[in-house]
Amino acid sequence: MRTTVTLDPDVEALVKRQMRERGVTFKQAVNDAIRGGTTRRSSTVDSSFPTYNLGEPTGDVTKALRLADELENQELSAKITRGA
């Protein structure tokens, strides 16, 4: 299939680098990049994260979002007062 594609400058540089390093054509470099970005790979990297028991909350967290909203409002109000 033939089509016109406009590459961002950074992508063009990446394709040209692959062409130089691997000694392939523009077409091959673009096709390999697309294949590599669209195929699923089995992950050999351990992507699990350690978990920790933090125990029971020391305070009432049921209204945590309301508290965060109030703190954000206070900070915005302070910035407006300072003229920032």
RAURJO-V321495 format. One record per run of one state. SS is the DSSP state (H for helix, E for strand, C for the rest). FROM is the first residue (numbers start at 1). TO is the last residue. If there is no record, write none. Layout:
ss:SS from:FROM to:TO
ss:SS from:FROM to:TO
//
This chain:
ss:C from:1 to:8
ss:H from:9 to:22
ss:C from:23 to:25
ss:H from:26 to:38
ss:C from:39 to:63
ss:H from:64 to:82
ss:C from:83 to:84
//
